[in-house]
Amino acid sequence: MPDLKIYLVDDDDSVRRSVGFMLKTSGYQVEAFSSGDEFLTAAPKLEPGCILLDVRMPGKDGLEVQAELNERGVTSPVTIMTGHGDVGMAVTAMKAGACDFIEKPFEKQTLIQALEHAEERLSDDDRRHQRRRDALVLLNGLTPREYEVLEGLVKGYPNKTIGYDLGISPRTVEIHRAHVMQKVGVHNLSDLLRIAFAAGVGEKDAAERA
């Protein structure tokens, strides 16, 4: 997708020049970095885009850069560039969340197809973040008790179990549940749960259990 921001991370100057030229002539905006450490230093100030990341580099290699991006919660899609003998490393990178890998030397069309795949991932992330923001707005008006009831519903608990956990009667749980649905503007449990999942309700408990 022309005008898409591409962050090219490779210690080889000739690769940065040739790949950068290839991308710029296809309408992409390119910012190049000569090391993973240089890119990680700049990353907090960069706008969303796609990352073209070489595997073997001095200092932090591509896998270490990817791991640090994951730790920071950076969701920009990563495409791994790999030499012939590094396919195993590329597979490891994909298991860690990279959306694609391409073997050097690669044709222009191979690179463009990989970036189109990455751009689709970026668009999906944007839509998911927007759904979460919208869902959080809808749940913002709930009282603490109503939110606790919603958390119980997300866990799949019946009213009786939720009431027991919260020290209230099942009938009171039913009243809170009705208020939650009214405030959120839904008429059935499935729609309510869809919004709750989009907002991340229950994610903290799931992470603590993992």
N, C-alpha and C positions, 0 to 999 in steps of 0.2 A: 504494500500500500504506500504509494508515494507520500512524502511529507512525514512519514513515520520516523521517529527518532531511533537511531541505531547506535548502540555503544559497542565499539569494536575494541576488544582487549586481546592484544597479542604482542609478545616481546620482539617479534621479527619485523623490522622496519619495512622490508619489501612486501610482506603480507599486508601490513597496515596501508601501504601505498596502493597496492593493486586491488585489494578488496574494497578499500575506501573509494577508489576511483570507480570501480564496478557499481557500487551502491549509489554514489552521487549522480552518475550518468543515468541511473534508473529513477531518480527523483527523491531518493531518501536523504534525510539529514543524518550526517555521520559525525560522531565525536570519538576520536581514537585515544587509546591509553596503552602505554608500553609495558605495563605490569599490572598484576592483580592488586598489588598494594596501592598503586596510584589510583586505580578505579575505585577501590573500597574507600579511599580517603575522600574522593569526590562524590560518591554515591548518595549521601544524604541530601545533597543540593540539586540532584539531577531530576528532571521531569520524567514522567513515565515513558517507557520505551522498551525496546527489545535489546537483549544483550547477546553479542556474538563473542564467545569466550573460548580462548585457546586452552587446551588441557595442560601442555607442558610449558611452564614458564619459570624463570628464576624467582626466588622468593616464594610467595604463595602460588601454588599451582591452581589450575582451573577448578579442581574438586574442592580445594580449601576455600577458594573465593566463593564458590556456590554454597558451601556449608555455612559460611559467615553471612551471606545474603539471607539464607533461610533463617538463621538465628535472629537476624534483625527484622524479620518479617517482610522483607522485600519480595514482592510478588511479580516483578517484571519477568517475562518469559526469557529463559536462557536457551540458546542454541549453542551446542558444543562444536568447536572445530578441532579435528583430531588427525594426527598422522596415521599412517597405515598400521603401525604396531600398537596403537592406543585404543582400539575398539573396545577392549574390556573396560578401560577407564570410562569411555563414553557411555557404555551400558550402565556402569555404576552411577554416572551423573544423571542418566535418565531415571533410574530408580529413585534418585534424590529429588526429582522434580523437573529436570530439564525436558523441554518439549521436543527436542530433535538433536541429531548430531550429523555432521557432514564431514567426509574424509577429504583431506588435502591430497593433491590439488583438486579443486572442484570447478565445475562449469558454472557460468553465471546463472543459468536456469535452475540448477540445483540449489544455489544460494537463495534465489528469489522465492522458490517454493518453500524452503525452510522458513523464511521470514514471513511468508503469508500464513503459514501454520502458526508461527509465534504470534502474529497479529491477531489471529482468531482467539488465541488464548488470552491475549491482553484485553480484547473486547469482552470476552466472557467474564474476566475478573472485574472489569468496569461495571458490567451489568449486575454481578453478584454484590459488589460493594454498594451499588445504588439500591438494590433490594434490601440490604441490611440497614442502610440509612433510613429508608422508608419505613421498615418494620420497627426500628427503634423509636421513630417518631410516634408511631401508633401505640406503642407500649409505654410511652413516657408518662401518660396520665394515670397509670395504675397506682393504687396504694401499695405499700409494702406487703400487706396481707394478700391483696389480689395477685401480686406477683408471685408470692409463695404458692398460692393455689395453682397458678399457671405452671410453675416449675413442677408441681406434682403431676399435672396433666401431661407435661412433656415426658415425664418418666413412665407414663402409662398407668399410673395408679388410679384406682377407682375412688369415688368420693369418700367412701368409708375409711380407706387407708390414708388419704390426704388429711381427713379430719382427725384421725388418730395421731398422725405425726405432728399436726399443728395444735392439738388440744382443743379442737372445736367440733361441733356436731356435723354429720354429713349434710344436714339441711342447710347449715350455714355455709358449708363448702359450695353447695348448689347455688346459693344466693350470690356468693362471690363470683362463681363461674359465670353466672348470668350477667353480672355487672361487667366482667372482663369482656365478654363477647359484645355487649352493648357499646362499651367504650371503643373497642377496636373496630366495630362496625361489621361483624360477621354473624352468620346465622347458623353455622354448624361447626362441630369440633374440628373437622379436617381442615377447614380454612383457618381456624384459630391456630392450630398446630403448625401449619405451613408458615404463618407469620412468625410464630415463636421460634421455629428452627432458623428462619432467615435472620432473625435478630440475635441468634446465638444463645438463646435461653437453654440452660443445662450444659453448655460446653465446659464450664469450669469444673463441674462435678465429674464429667466424663474424663477430663484431663487428669483429675486427681486420682481416678480409679485406674488409669492406664499405667 
